Amino acid sequence: MKGILIDVYNENVRMVEVDDKNVLKSWYKHIGCSMVEPVDINSHDSIMVDEEGLLTLTNESKFFSYNGNALCGNGLVVGVNRRNGKSVDPTSTVDKIRSMVKFHTIQEVRRM
């Protein structure tokens, strides 16, 4: 399965492989966390983010914003079959996500 990684540390957006057999563990690895929270971006896709991202802030914390919402840490765009809750390939493209994402430092987010 595919996912779109929003990498705040390298400030890029790219396609990645998500392990079909252990989806949650794969999400944790890509995002760099141990709990995820979905942020719906359309009727099919969600961005998975670190649920505890704001609890572990440091002066080096990195953020991205999507449609004006600042989110802490990496994000992973995945598709969700709303009927059965299973993860699927996202319908959004890398270029679409890239055009909607802006990267920020914690200082920039505090000024927002």
N, C-alpha and C positions, 0 to 999 in steps of 0.2 A: 504494500500500500504506500501511497505517496503522502507527503505533508509538505508544508511550506514553512521553513524556519525563518523567523525574524530574529537575527543574531545581533543583540545590542552591543556586544563587546567588539565585534568586527564591523559593525554597522553595515550589514548586508542582509539581503533577503534571497533565499535560494531553496530549491527543491531538495528534499531529503527522503530517504526510505524510512518507513515506520514498520517495525516488525509485526506482521499480522498475527503471529502466535502469542505475542506478549505486548499488546498495544500500550497498556498503561506504563509498563516498565520502559518501553521505548520513548514514550512521551517524557517521562522523568529524565531520561538520559539527554534527550535533545534540549529540554528546557533548563535542566540543571536544578531540579527541585525534588521534593518528595510528596507534594500535594498539588493537584491542579484544580483550576477553576476555569470554566468555559465563559467566554465572552462571545455571544452570538453576533455575527457580522452580516448574515443574510439568512434566508430560510433554509439553507443547506449547510453553510460553513460556520465554524466557531474557531476562535483563537483560544488555545489552551495556554494559560499563564500560571505562574507560581502563586498559589493561594496565600502563601505566607510572605510574599515579596515585600510588602510594606512593613512587616514585623521585623525584618532583618536589615533595615536600611543602614548604609554607611555613606561616607562622603564619596566613595567610589561607585556607588550604585548607579546603574544605567537604566534608562527608560526608553520606551518608544511610545508614540501616540498614533492612534488610528481613529480617524474621524473626530479628532479633538479630545479623545480620552487618553490620558497618560497612564501607561501600564508599566509596572516595574519588572525588569529582567527580560529574558528571552520569551518569545511567543511561538507557538506552533499552530499553524492553520490546518485544520482537518475538516473533512466532510463528515456529516452525521446523518444517518438514515433516521429520520424523525419517527418513523413507524415502529422500528424495532430497537432504536438506540445504538445500533452498531456503527462503528467508524468505517468510513469509506474515503476514497480520494476526494479532495476538495474540488469544487467547481470553479473557484477563484483561480486565476493564473498568477504566476510569480510576478509578471509585469503589473497586473492590477494591484496586488498587495504592495509591491514596491512603490507604486505611485501614490498610495494612500498612507504610507508610513513615514514618520519623521523620527529621528533619533535625538535624545536629550540627555544631558547630565542631570544630576539631582539639583544642582543650583538653578538650571533652567526651569525645571519642573516647579521648584519653589516660587519662581517668579511668575508662573502661569496663572 
